[in-house]
């Protein structure tokens, strides 16, 4: 069982069931929302995510294009982010407590990465999704 929390600890959750690994997105929108060269997330089915506290603290910003990001209303940390159908969540890997034993399994939107963003390792790289 994986657990996670935001910076202030108001949002707490656990993830049950199998998780395949971390996907790292290098697109310009993920750079803006994370403030870093990429964002590392794991995708889980909605039924795998169990809120322990703070679901009411999650706020979402959405662009007209549909791209959005979720964050804690108290500390601003990224938060589990549902897809439009609420069938899956993108869980920012940095929210996970301890060492989850997961590795980056792929890099997406590599064609739009920042010049200064260096991608280490040998995980598969895809120009788009």
C-alpha positions as CSV (number, residue, x, y, z in Angstrom):
1,X,0.0,0.0,0.0
2,X,1.4,3.4,-1.0
3,X,0.6,6.5,1.0
4,X,1.0,10.2,0.3
5,X,0.4,13.7,1.5
6,X,0.8,17.3,0.7
7,X,3.4,19.7,2.2
8,X,1.1,20.8,5.1
9,X,-0.3,17.3,5.7
10,X,-3.9,18.4,5.2
11,X,-4.3,16.1,2.2
12,X,-3.6,12.5,2.9
13,X,-4.4,9.4,0.8
14,X,-3.4,5.8,0.1
15,X,-3.2,3.8,-3.1
16,X,-4.2,0.2,-3.2
17,X,-3.6,-2.3,-5.9
18,X,-0.8,-2.5,-8.5
19,X,0.9,0.6,-9.8
20,X,3.1,0.1,-12.9
21,X,5.5,3.1,-12.5
22,X,6.0,6.8,-13.0
23,X,5.5,8.7,-16.3
24,X,7.4,11.9,-16.7
25,X,5.8,14.6,-18.9
26,X,8.1,17.2,-20.4
27,X,5.4,19.4,-22.1
28,X,5.3,23.2,-21.6
29,X,2.1,23.1,-19.6
30,X,3.4,20.6,-17.1
31,X,6.5,22.8,-16.8
32,X,4.3,25.8,-15.9
33,X,2.2,23.8,-13.4
34,X,5.1,22.2,-11.7
35,X,7.7,25.0,-11.9
36,X,10.3,22.4,-13.0
37,X,11.4,20.8,-16.2
38,X,8.8,18.0,-16.1
39,X,6.2,16.5,-13.9
40,X,6.4,12.9,-12.6
41,X,3.1,11.2,-12.0
42,X,1.6,7.7,-11.6
43,X,-1.8,7.0,-13.0
44,X,-4.2,5.0,-10.9
45,X,-7.8,3.9,-11.3
46,X,-10.2,6.0,-9.2
47,X,-11.1,3.0,-7.1
48,X,-7.4,2.6,-6.1
49,X,-7.3,6.0,-4.5
50,X,-8.6,6.3,-0.9
51,X,-8.8,9.7,0.7
52,X,-7.7,9.7,4.3
53,X,-8.2,13.4,4.8
54,X,-8.3,16.7,2.9
55,X,-10.3,15.9,-0.2
56,X,-12.2,19.1,0.5
57,X,-8.8,21.0,0.4
58,X,-8.2,20.1,-3.3
59,X,-8.7,23.0,-5.7
60,X,-8.5,22.7,-9.5
61,X,-7.4,25.2,-12.1
62,X,-8.5,24.4,-15.7
63,X,-7.5,26.1,-18.9
64,X,-10.1,26.5,-21.7
65,X,-8.3,23.8,-23.6
66,X,-9.2,21.3,-20.8
67,X,-5.7,21.0,-19.4
68,X,-5.9,21.4,-15.6
69,X,-4.0,20.9,-12.4
70,X,-5.1,20.2,-8.8
71,X,-3.5,21.6,-5.7
72,X,-3.9,22.0,-1.9
73,X,-5.8,25.2,-1.0
74,X,-3.6,25.5,2.1
75,X,0.0,24.9,1.0
76,X,-0.2,24.9,-2.8
77,X,1.3,21.5,-3.2
78,X,0.1,19.5,-6.2
79,X,-2.7,17.1,-5.4
80,X,-4.1,14.0,-6.9
81,X,-5.7,15.1,-10.2
82,X,-8.7,13.4,-11.7
83,X,-9.2,13.0,-15.4
84,X,-12.4,14.5,-17.0
85,X,-14.4,11.3,-16.4
86,X,-13.0,10.9,-12.9
87,X,-12.1,7.3,-13.8
88,X,-8.4,7.8,-13.1
89,X,-6.1,10.1,-11.1
90,X,-2.7,11.4,-11.8
91,X,-0.8,11.2,-8.6
92,X,2.3,13.5,-8.4
93,X,5.1,11.2,-7.5
94,X,6.6,13.7,-5.1
95,X,3.6,13.4,-2.8
96,X,4.4,9.7,-2.0
97,X,5.7,9.0,1.5
98,X,8.9,7.1,1.9
99,X,10.5,5.2,-0.9
100,X,7.7,3.7,-3.0
101,X,10.0,1.4,-5.0
102,X,8.7,2.8,-8.4
103,X,10.8,4.0,-11.3
104,X,10.2,6.1,-14.3
105,X,8.8,3.8,-17.0
106,X,8.5,6.4,-19.8
107,X,8.9,10.0,-20.8
108,X,6.2,11.8,-22.8
109,X,6.1,15.0,-24.9
110,X,9.9,14.9,-25.2
111,X,9.7,17.0,-28.4
112,X,8.6,20.0,-26.4
113,X,11.0,19.7,-23.5
114,X,13.0,22.7,-22.4
115,X,16.6,22.8,-23.8
116,X,18.0,22.8,-20.2
117,X,16.0,19.7,-19.3
118,X,18.3,16.7,-19.4
119,X,16.6,13.3,-19.4
120,X,18.6,10.6,-17.6
121,X,18.2,6.9,-17.8
122,X,17.0,4.6,-20.5
123,X,13.2,4.7,-20.0
124,X,11.4,4.9,-23.4
125,X,11.0,8.5,-24.8
126,X,8.0,9.6,-26.8
127,X,7.7,12.8,-28.8
128,X,4.0,13.1,-27.9
129,X,1.6,11.2,-25.7
